[in-house]
Amino acid sequence: MLSFDEKIHLLQKYLLIEETYADSYKGEILCIIGDFEKANPILAFLEKLPDEESINQFIDRFTSRIVMKYDPELESLGDFFRDYVEIG
């Protein structure tokens, strides 16, 4: 079982990898999250993710959803991220 600190580190590390068009949004996700520290409430979603693979899959699904559904004229990327975290 990963500690919360390990999950934060793995998330931050994965957000630095950019190989596809969808990955190009990872930099913006880094900015939305801001501080990669336990006290940051945005990172609470990591509690539900048990391992590195699930963290990576979460980000991959989110970046794919950005490409397919995000409309910057209707909402901010930060709001889109918060909706994804809360609703899925």
C-alpha positions as CSV (number, residue, x, y, z in Angstrom):
1,M,0.0,0.0,0.0
2,L,1.4,3.4,-1.0
3,S,1.5,6.2,1.5
4,F,-0.2,9.5,0.6
5,D,3.2,11.1,0.1
6,E,4.2,8.4,-2.3
7,K,1.0,8.9,-4.3
8,I,1.7,12.6,-4.5
9,H,5.2,12.0,-5.8
10,L,4.0,9.5,-8.4
11,L,1.3,11.9,-9.6
12,Q,3.7,14.8,-9.9
13,K,6.2,12.5,-11.7
14,Y,3.6,11.3,-14.2
15,L,2.4,14.8,-14.9
16,L,5.9,15.6,-16.2
17,I,5.7,13.0,-19.0
18,E,4.4,14.4,-22.3
19,E,4.3,12.0,-25.2
20,T,0.9,12.7,-26.9
21,Y,-1.4,15.6,-27.6
22,A,-3.5,14.7,-24.6
23,D,-0.4,14.7,-22.5
24,S,0.2,18.4,-23.4
25,Y,-2.5,19.2,-20.9
26,K,-0.5,17.8,-18.0
27,G,1.3,21.1,-17.5
28,E,-2.0,22.8,-17.0
29,I,-3.0,20.1,-14.5
30,L,0.2,20.8,-12.6
31,C,-0.8,24.5,-12.4
32,I,-4.3,23.6,-11.3
33,I,-3.0,21.4,-8.5
34,G,-0.4,24.0,-7.5
35,D,1.2,22.7,-4.3
36,F,2.0,19.0,-4.2
37,E,1.6,18.7,-0.4
38,K,-0.7,16.7,1.9
39,A,-2.5,19.8,3.0
40,N,-3.7,20.6,-0.6
41,P,-7.4,19.6,-0.7
42,I,-7.3,19.2,-4.5
43,L,-5.2,16.1,-3.9
44,A,-7.8,14.3,-1.9
45,F,-8.8,12.2,-4.9
46,L,-5.5,10.3,-4.4
47,E,-7.0,8.6,-1.4
48,K,-9.2,6.6,-3.7
49,L,-6.4,5.5,-5.9
50,P,-4.5,2.5,-4.5
51,D,-1.4,2.3,-6.7
52,E,0.7,3.9,-9.4
53,E,-1.2,2.3,-12.3
54,S,-4.5,3.7,-11.0
55,I,-3.0,7.2,-10.6
56,N,-1.7,7.0,-14.2
57,Q,-5.0,5.7,-15.5
58,F,-6.8,8.5,-13.7
59,I,-4.7,11.1,-15.5
60,D,-4.9,9.4,-18.8
61,R,-8.7,9.3,-18.7
62,F,-8.8,12.9,-17.6
63,T,-6.5,14.1,-20.4
64,S,-8.5,12.1,-22.9
65,R,-11.7,13.7,-21.6
66,I,-10.2,17.1,-22.0
67,V,-9.5,16.4,-25.7
68,M,-13.0,15.0,-26.3
69,K,-15.2,17.2,-24.1
70,Y,-13.6,20.3,-22.7
71,D,-14.9,23.6,-24.1
72,P,-12.9,26.5,-22.8
73,E,-15.8,28.9,-23.8
74,L,-18.1,27.2,-21.2
75,E,-15.8,26.6,-18.3
76,S,-12.3,26.9,-17.0
77,L,-10.0,23.8,-17.0
78,G,-9.8,24.1,-13.2
79,D,-13.6,23.7,-13.0
80,F,-13.5,20.9,-15.5
81,F,-10.9,19.1,-13.3
82,R,-12.8,19.6,-10.1
83,D,-16.0,18.2,-11.8
84,Y,-14.0,15.2,-13.0
85,V,-12.6,14.5,-9.6
86,E,-16.0,14.9,-7.9
87,I,-18.3,13.2,-10.5
88,G,-15.9,11.1,-12.6
